[in-house]
Amino acid sequence: MFQIMILVFTLGYLAIALEHPLKIDKAAPALLIGSLLWVFYMLGVEDILNMGFSSAWKEYLNFHPLENNPEGMKAFIVHNQIIEHLGEISEILFFLLGAMTIVEIVDQHQGFKVITDKIITTNKVKLLWILSFLTFFMSAALDNLTTTIVMVALLRKLIDDKHTRWFFASMVVLAANAGGAWSPIGDVTTIMLWIGGQVTTLKIIVGVFLPSLVCMVVPLIVLSFTQKGEVKRPNVKDNEDEYTSLFEQKLLLIMGVAGLLFVPIFKTVTHLPPYMGMLLSLSVIWATTELLHKDKTKIIKDKLRPINILKKVDTPTVLFFLGILSAVAALQSAGHLSIMAEKLDSALGNIYLIDMAIGVLSAIVDNVPLVAGSMGMYPISTPETLQIAANPEYMQAFVQDGIFWEFLAYTAGTGGSILIIGSAAGVAAMGLEKIDFIWYMKKISWIAILGYLSGSAVYYFQTILLH
């Protein structure tokens, strides 16, 4: 069953990667493997746990030595591992659901229009820099997926030519992924590391900001030499009814951004899980919008009330994360990830190379399970584990805010830009603008690699200077 679990995960992963040719939403195979892996784990529990690869089972036996039997093993899975992993996964899912709902409320109230209406230049290079930096910082405050969707919608109002728009949309993807990497709420993978306790707010910002900035600026400089002249604006006929006033647009934009930025402060002050802060922000914004529209017509209420806006939230994405995180949790519990960690250590033996390998892999496969797998492969080092470690200097990289976790946030966040399907932002841009996969590989992948390596070099030398 141990080998069958690997096979099931591989086939499921292949189905996720081939989502577009198969025409099956990636949430379906993710949920399938998320369930099947636990089924096969339970069916072969005795053989799997007796192999001795599960560190969780070893720790459990230290406190429950009498349960080293088939029934005790099943109880370990049902009452210990599933409950433990479900708690960790739920924190991420509720956080995402709250954040996505807040952003959708702001978008539905045309809050982002306040920003986009200020951009009036038609110079290609100037517009490219403005949009890239706007994306970079918006992604850090919101998230890279939402920012990409907003910015691609803006590009349609600013640029008429399809291929020119592809270059701009691709730069938006690079900037969104780079911007999300240095913020604890900017990317799902960074959120996972932050919620898991691998990184803290201030340290991740200070440690990863400069490498992320370089990762964006290097491709931006290259494109500045190729994108010359003026963009042609499309003839936009905006016949849509205005449901919100300028005051309401500004109010919801300010409340939305403030609500998202409040979450790290909430966690620091209360030490409660971030999802609670996110749900608190959502509740305040929800109540405000209800009061704001209580005397309006039914048509406006139906469009702007959060209870209706919730229907627009990308639920399949939430279910995808549930499935893939459940699958990775099963592999972690059974001991597969411990084996992988040992092989990476023996093959590469270098913290920076391991992280860079994970970053490159994130361009081919989704970075969410890669980071989830890394979190499972490498537990956070504590003073106690450092004392008994055979190589305490090496294990120092795995402490909270250690080099491994900071660099992982950068590589997993930006490595996905190498291919258009390597990140949620890239997939969104590809779907919205119908960007050709081969075109992206020819025109963008090489500058994305250049940015990725440049940012990695900056982090390496920055670490040497600071340590």
C-alpha positions as CSV (number, residue, x, y, z in Angstrom):
1,M,0.0,0.0,0.0
2,F,3.0,2.3,0.7
3,Q,3.9,2.2,-3.1
4,I,0.3,2.4,-4.2
5,M,-0.1,5.7,-2.3
6,I,2.8,7.1,-4.4
7,L,1.3,5.8,-7.6
8,V,-2.2,7.3,-6.7
9,F,-0.6,10.7,-5.8
10,T,1.5,10.7,-9.1
11,L,-1.6,9.9,-11.3
12,G,-3.7,12.5,-9.5
13,Y,-0.9,15.1,-9.9
14,L,-0.7,14.3,-13.6
15,A,-4.5,14.8,-13.9
16,I,-4.1,18.2,-12.1
17,A,-1.3,19.2,-14.5
18,L,-3.3,18.2,-17.6
19,E,-6.4,20.0,-16.4
20,H,-7.0,21.9,-19.7
21,P,-6.5,18.9,-22.1
22,L,-8.6,16.6,-20.0
23,K,-11.2,19.3,-19.4
24,I,-11.6,18.2,-15.8
25,D,-11.3,20.9,-13.2
26,K,-8.2,20.3,-11.0
27,A,-10.4,20.3,-7.9
28,A,-11.9,16.9,-8.8
29,P,-8.6,14.9,-9.0
30,A,-7.3,16.8,-6.0
31,L,-10.3,15.8,-3.9
32,L,-10.0,12.3,-5.2
33,I,-6.4,11.8,-4.2
34,G,-7.1,13.6,-0.9
35,S,-9.6,11.0,0.0
36,L,-8.0,7.9,-1.6
37,L,-4.6,8.3,0.0
38,W,-6.2,8.2,3.5
39,V,-8.2,5.1,2.4
40,F,-5.1,3.2,1.2
41,Y,-3.2,4.4,4.3
42,M,-5.9,2.9,6.5
43,L,-6.1,-0.3,4.5
44,G,-2.4,-0.9,4.8
45,V,-1.8,0.8,8.2
46,E,0.0,-2.1,9.9
47,D,2.5,-2.7,7.1
48,I,3.1,1.0,6.5
49,L,3.7,2.0,10.1
50,N,5.8,-1.1,10.8
51,M,8.2,0.1,8.0
52,G,9.4,2.8,10.5
53,F,9.3,5.8,8.2
54,S,6.5,7.7,10.0
55,S,8.0,10.1,12.5
56,A,4.5,11.0,13.7
57,W,3.9,7.4,14.7
58,K,7.2,7.2,16.6
59,E,6.3,10.3,18.6
60,Y,2.8,8.9,19.3
61,L,4.3,5.6,20.6
62,N,6.4,7.6,23.1
63,F,3.2,8.6,24.9
64,H,1.0,5.6,24.0
65,P,3.4,2.5,24.0
66,L,0.6,0.1,24.6
67,E,-1.2,1.0,21.3
68,N,1.4,-0.6,19.0
69,N,-1.2,-3.0,17.5
70,P,-3.6,-2.9,14.5
71,E,-6.4,-1.3,16.5
72,G,-4.1,1.3,18.1
73,M,-2.7,2.1,14.6
74,K,-6.2,2.7,13.2
75,A,-7.1,4.9,16.2
76,F,-3.8,6.8,15.6
77,I,-5.0,7.7,12.1
78,V,-8.6,8.5,12.9
79,H,-8.4,10.2,16.2
80,N,-4.9,11.7,16.0
81,Q,-3.6,12.3,12.5
82,I,-6.8,13.2,10.6
83,I,-8.0,15.5,13.3
84,E,-4.6,17.2,13.6
85,H,-4.2,17.7,9.9
86,L,-7.8,18.8,9.4
87,G,-7.2,21.6,12.0
88,E,-4.1,22.9,10.2
89,I,-5.9,22.7,6.8
90,S,-9.0,24.4,8.1
91,E,-7.0,27.3,9.3
92,I,-5.7,27.9,5.8
93,L,-9.1,27.3,4.1
94,F,-11.0,29.7,6.3
95,F,-8.3,32.3,5.9
96,L,-8.5,32.0,2.1
97,L,-12.3,32.0,2.1
98,G,-12.4,35.1,4.2
99,A,-9.8,36.9,2.1
100,M,-11.4,36.0,-1.2
101,T,-14.8,37.2,0.1
102,I,-13.4,40.6,1.2
103,V,-11.7,41.1,-2.2
104,E,-14.9,40.1,-4.0
105,I,-16.9,42.6,-2.0
106,V,-14.5,45.4,-2.8
107,D,-14.5,44.4,-6.5
108,Q,-18.2,44.2,-6.7
109,H,-18.4,47.7,-5.2
110,Q,-15.9,48.9,-7.9
111,G,-13.4,49.8,-5.2
112,F,-10.4,48.9,-7.5
113,K,-11.8,51.4,-10.1
114,V,-10.6,54.2,-7.8
115,I,-7.0,53.0,-8.5
116,T,-7.2,52.1,-12.1
117,D,-8.9,55.4,-13.2
118,K,-5.7,57.2,-12.1
119,I,-3.6,55.6,-14.9
120,I,-3.7,57.8,-18.0
121,T,-0.2,57.3,-19.7
122,T,0.0,55.5,-23.1
123,N,3.8,55.2,-23.2
124,K,4.6,51.4,-23.2
125,V,7.7,51.5,-21.0
126,K,6.2,54.0,-18.5
127,L,2.9,52.0,-18.4
128,L,4.9,48.8,-17.9
129,W,6.7,50.1,-14.9
130,I,3.6,51.7,-13.3
131,L,1.6,48.5,-13.7
132,S,4.4,46.2,-12.5
133,F,5.0,48.2,-9.3
134,L,1.3,48.6,-8.7
135,T,0.9,44.8,-9.1
136,F,3.9,44.2,-6.9
137,F,2.5,46.1,-3.9
138,M,-1.1,45.2,-4.5
139,S,-0.2,41.5,-4.5
140,A,1.5,41.9,-1.1
141,A,-1.5,43.6,0.4
142,L,-4.2,41.4,-1.3
143,D,-2.9,38.2,-2.9
144,N,-1.2,37.4,-6.3
145,L,-4.3,35.6,-7.8
146,T,-6.7,38.4,-7.0
147,T,-4.3,41.1,-8.1
148,T,-3.7,39.4,-11.4
149,I,-7.4,39.2,-12.1
150,V,-7.9,42.9,-11.3
151,M,-4.8,43.9,-13.3
152,V,-5.7,41.9,-16.4
153,A,-9.2,43.4,-16.3
154,L,-7.5,46.8,-16.2
155,L,-5.2,45.9,-19.2
156,R,-8.3,45.4,-21.4
157,K,-9.2,49.0,-20.8
158,L,-5.7,50.3,-21.4
159,I,-4.3,48.2,-24.3
160,D,-6.1,47.2,-27.6
161,D,-3.4,45.0,-29.3
162,K,-3.6,41.4,-28.1
163,H,0.1,40.5,-28.3
164,T,1.2,43.7,-26.5
165,R,-1.4,42.9,-23.9
166,W,0.2,39.4,-23.5
167,F,3.6,41.0,-22.7
168,F,1.9,43.2,-20.1
169,A,-0.2,40.4,-18.7
170,S,2.9,38.2,-18.4
171,M,4.8,41.0,-16.5
172,V,1.8,41.2,-14.2
173,V,2.2,37.5,-13.5
174,L,5.9,37.9,-12.7
175,A,5.2,41.0,-10.5
176,A,2.3,39.4,-8.7
177,N,4.2,36.3,-7.8
178,A,7.3,38.4,-6.7
179,G,5.0,40.7,-4.7
180,G,3.3,37.9,-3.0
181,A,6.5,36.1,-1.9
182,W,7.6,38.7,0.7
183,S,4.2,39.3,2.3
184,P,2.7,36.9,4.9
185,I,-0.7,37.4,3.2
186,G,0.5,37.8,-0.5
187,D,0.7,34.2,-1.6
188,V,-1.0,31.0,-0.5
189,T,2.4,29.3,0.1
190,T,3.6,32.2,2.2
191,I,0.3,32.1,4.1
192,M,0.9,28.4,4.8
193,L,4.4,29.1,6.1
194,W,3.2,32.0,8.2
195,I,0.2,30.1,9.7
196,G,2.4,27.1,10.3
197,G,4.8,29.1,12.4
198,Q,7.8,28.7,10.0
199,V,8.1,32.5,9.4
200,T,6.9,35.6,11.2
201,T,5.6,38.8,9.7
202,L,8.5,41.2,10.1
203,K,11.2,38.7,9.4
204,I,9.7,37.5,6.1
205,I,9.2,41.1,4.9
206,V,12.7,42.2,5.8
207,G,14.4,39.0,4.5
208,V,12.6,38.5,1.2
209,F,11.6,42.0,0.0
210,L,14.8,42.9,-1.8
211,P,15.2,39.5,-3.6
212,S,11.6,39.7,-4.7
213,L,12.0,43.2,-5.9
214,V,15.1,42.2,-7.9
215,C,13.2,39.2,-9.3
216,M,10.6,41.6,-10.7
217,V,12.9,44.5,-11.8
218,V,15.4,42.4,-13.9
219,P,12.6,41.1,-16.3
220,L,11.1,44.6,-16.3
221,I,14.4,46.1,-17.5
222,V,14.7,43.5,-20.2
223,L,11.1,44.1,-21.5
224,S,11.8,47.9,-21.3
225,F,14.2,47.5,-24.2
226,T,11.7,45.5,-26.4
227,Q,8.5,47.4,-25.6
228,K,8.8,50.8,-27.4
229,G,6.3,53.4,-28.6
230,E,2.7,54.0,-27.4
231,V,-0.1,51.7,-26.7
232,K,-3.4,52.1,-28.5
233,R,-6.4,52.4,-26.2
234,P,-9.5,50.4,-27.1
235,N,-12.7,52.1,-27.8
236,V,-14.5,51.3,-24.5
237,K,-18.2,51.9,-24.3
238,D,-19.1,51.7,-20.7
239,N,-22.9,51.3,-20.7
240,E,-23.0,49.5,-17.4
241,D,-25.2,51.0,-14.7
242,E,-23.5,52.5,-11.7
243,Y,-24.6,50.8,-8.6
244,T,-22.1,52.5,-6.2
245,S,-21.2,56.1,-5.6
246,L,-17.6,57.3,-5.5
247,F,-17.8,57.5,-1.7
248,E,-18.9,53.9,-1.5
249,Q,-16.1,52.8,-3.8
250,K,-13.5,54.6,-1.8
251,L,-14.9,53.4,1.5
252,L,-15.0,49.7,0.5
253,L,-11.5,49.9,-1.0
254,I,-10.1,51.4,2.2
255,M,-12.0,49.0,4.5
256,G,-11.0,46.0,2.3
257,V,-7.3,46.8,2.2
258,A,-7.3,47.8,5.9
259,G,-9.1,44.6,6.8
260,L,-6.5,42.5,5.1
261,L,-3.6,44.5,6.6
262,F,-5.1,44.2,10.0
263,V,-4.7,40.4,10.1
264,P,-0.9,40.3,10.8
265,I,-1.4,42.9,13.5
266,F,-4.2,40.8,15.0
267,K,-2.0,37.7,15.1
268,T,0.9,39.6,16.7
269,V,-1.3,41.2,19.4
270,T,-3.6,38.3,20.3
271,H,-1.4,35.3,19.3
272,L,-4.6,33.8,17.8
273,P,-4.7,32.0,14.4
274,P,-4.8,34.5,11.5
275,Y,-8.1,33.1,10.1
276,M,-9.8,34.6,13.2
277,G,-8.5,38.0,12.3
278,M,-9.6,37.6,8.7
279,L,-13.1,36.5,9.7
280,L,-13.2,39.5,12.1
281,S,-12.4,41.9,9.3
282,L,-14.9,40.2,7.0
283,S,-17.7,40.5,9.6
284,V,-17.1,44.3,10.0
285,I,-17.1,44.8,6.2
286,W,-20.1,42.6,5.9
287,A,-22.1,44.5,8.5
288,T,-21.0,47.9,7.0
289,T,-22.2,46.9,3.5
290,E,-25.6,45.7,4.8
291,L,-26.1,49.0,6.6
292,L,-24.9,50.9,3.6
293,H,-27.5,49.4,1.2
294,K,-30.4,48.8,3.6
295,D,-32.6,51.6,2.0
296,K,-31.7,50.8,-1.6
297,T,-33.7,49.0,-4.3
298,K,-33.9,45.2,-4.4
299,I,-31.8,45.1,-7.6
300,I,-28.9,47.0,-6.0
301,K,-29.3,44.9,-2.8
302,D,-29.1,41.7,-4.8
303,K,-25.9,42.8,-6.5
304,L,-24.1,44.3,-3.6
305,R,-25.1,42.3,-0.5
306,P,-22.3,40.0,0.7
307,I,-24.8,37.0,0.9
308,N,-25.1,37.2,-2.9
309,I,-21.5,38.2,-3.5
310,L,-20.4,34.9,-1.7
311,K,-21.8,33.0,-4.7
312,K,-19.1,34.6,-6.9
313,V,-16.2,33.4,-4.6
314,D,-14.0,30.8,-6.3
315,T,-15.2,27.7,-4.3
316,P,-13.5,25.2,-6.6
317,T,-10.1,26.7,-5.7
318,V,-10.9,26.3,-2.0
319,L,-11.8,22.6,-2.6
320,F,-8.6,22.1,-4.6
321,F,-6.6,23.3,-1.7
322,L,-8.6,21.0,0.6
323,G,-7.9,18.0,-1.6
324,I,-4.2,18.6,-2.3
325,L,-3.4,19.5,1.3
326,S,-5.2,16.4,2.5
327,A,-3.2,14.3,0.1
328,V,0.1,15.7,1.2
329,A,-1.0,15.3,4.9
330,A,-1.5,11.5,4.2
331,L,2.0,11.2,2.7
332,Q,3.4,13.1,5.6
333,S,1.7,10.9,8.2
334,A,2.7,7.7,6.4
335,G,6.3,8.7,6.1
336,H,6.8,9.3,2.4
337,L,7.9,12.9,2.9
338,S,10.6,11.9,5.5
339,I,12.1,9.7,2.8
340,M,12.0,12.5,0.3
341,A,13.7,14.9,2.7
342,E,16.5,12.4,3.3
343,K,17.0,11.9,-0.5
344,L,17.1,15.7,-1.1
345,D,19.6,16.2,1.7
346,S,21.8,13.4,0.4
347,A,21.6,14.4,-3.3
348,L,22.0,18.2,-2.8
349,G,23.1,18.7,0.8
350,N,22.8,22.4,0.5
351,I,19.9,24.5,1.9
352,Y,20.0,27.0,-1.0
353,L,20.1,24.2,-3.7
354,I,17.2,22.4,-2.1
355,D,15.1,25.5,-2.0
356,M,16.0,26.4,-5.6
357,A,15.1,22.9,-6.7
358,I,11.7,23.2,-5.1
359,G,11.2,26.6,-6.8
360,V,12.0,25.2,-10.2
361,L,9.7,22.2,-9.5
362,S,6.9,24.7,-8.7
363,A,6.9,25.8,-12.3
364,I,5.9,22.3,-13.4
365,V,3.7,21.3,-10.5
366,D,1.6,23.4,-8.1
367,N,3.6,25.2,-5.4
368,V,0.9,24.6,-2.7
369,P,1.6,20.8,-2.3
370,L,5.4,21.4,-2.7
371,V,5.4,23.8,0.2
372,A,3.0,21.6,2.2
373,G,5.4,18.7,1.5
374,S,8.4,20.8,2.6
375,M,6.7,21.7,5.8
376,G,6.0,18.0,6.4
377,M,9.6,16.9,5.4
378,Y,11.4,19.4,7.5
379,P,10.0,20.1,11.0
380,I,10.8,23.4,12.7
381,S,14.0,23.1,14.7
382,T,13.7,24.0,18.4
383,P,16.4,24.6,21.0
384,E,15.9,21.0,22.2
385,T,16.3,19.4,18.8
386,L,19.4,21.5,18.1
387,Q,21.0,20.2,21.2
388,I,20.7,16.6,20.2
389,A,21.2,17.1,16.4
390,A,24.2,15.5,14.7
391,N,24.7,18.7,12.7
392,P,23.3,21.6,14.7
393,E,24.7,24.2,12.2
394,Y,22.7,22.6,9.4
395,M,19.6,22.2,11.5
396,Q,19.8,25.9,12.5
397,A,18.5,26.7,9.0
398,F,15.1,25.1,10.0
399,V,14.4,27.2,13.1
400,Q,11.5,29.7,12.9
401,D,12.6,32.4,10.5
402,G,15.5,30.3,9.5
403,I,17.2,30.6,6.1
404,F,15.4,27.5,4.7
405,W,11.9,28.8,5.3
406,E,12.7,32.4,4.2
407,F,14.3,31.3,1.0
408,L,11.5,28.7,0.4
409,A,9.0,31.5,0.6
410,Y,10.9,33.3,-2.2
411,T,11.6,30.3,-4.4
412,A,8.2,28.7,-4.2
413,G,6.5,32.0,-4.7
414,T,8.6,33.2,-7.7
415,G,9.6,29.9,-9.3
416,G,6.1,29.4,-10.6
417,S,6.6,32.3,-13.0
418,I,9.0,30.3,-15.2
419,L,6.0,28.6,-16.9
420,I,2.5,30.1,-17.4
421,I,0.9,27.1,-15.7
422,G,3.3,27.3,-12.7
423,S,1.3,29.6,-10.5
424,A,-2.3,30.5,-9.8
425,A,-1.6,34.0,-11.1
426,G,-0.3,32.5,-14.4
427,V,-3.2,30.2,-14.8
428,A,-5.6,33.1,-14.2
429,A,-3.8,35.3,-16.8
430,M,-3.7,32.4,-19.3
431,G,-7.4,31.8,-18.9
432,L,-8.5,35.4,-19.1
433,E,-6.2,36.5,-21.9
434,K,-5.9,33.1,-23.8
435,I,-2.1,33.4,-23.6
436,D,-0.4,30.6,-25.6
437,F,1.7,28.3,-23.6
438,I,4.4,28.0,-26.2
439,W,4.5,31.8,-26.7
440,Y,5.1,32.3,-23.0
441,M,7.9,29.7,-23.0
442,K,9.6,31.5,-26.0
443,K,9.1,35.1,-24.9
444,I,8.8,35.1,-21.1
445,S,10.3,32.0,-19.5
446,W,13.9,33.0,-20.1
447,I,13.5,36.4,-18.5
448,A,11.5,34.8,-15.6
449,I,14.5,32.5,-15.0
450,L,16.8,35.5,-15.2
451,G,14.8,37.3,-12.5
452,Y,14.5,34.1,-10.4
453,L,18.3,33.5,-10.4
454,S,19.0,37.2,-9.8
455,G,16.7,37.3,-6.8
456,S,18.2,34.1,-5.5
457,A,21.7,35.5,-5.8
458,V,20.6,38.6,-3.9
459,Y,19.2,36.5,-1.1
460,Y,22.3,34.5,-0.9
461,F,24.7,37.5,-0.6
462,Q,22.2,39.3,1.6
463,T,22.3,36.3,4.0
464,I,26.1,36.2,4.0
465,L,26.3,39.9,4.8
466,L,23.7,39.7,7.6
467,H,25.0,36.5,9.2
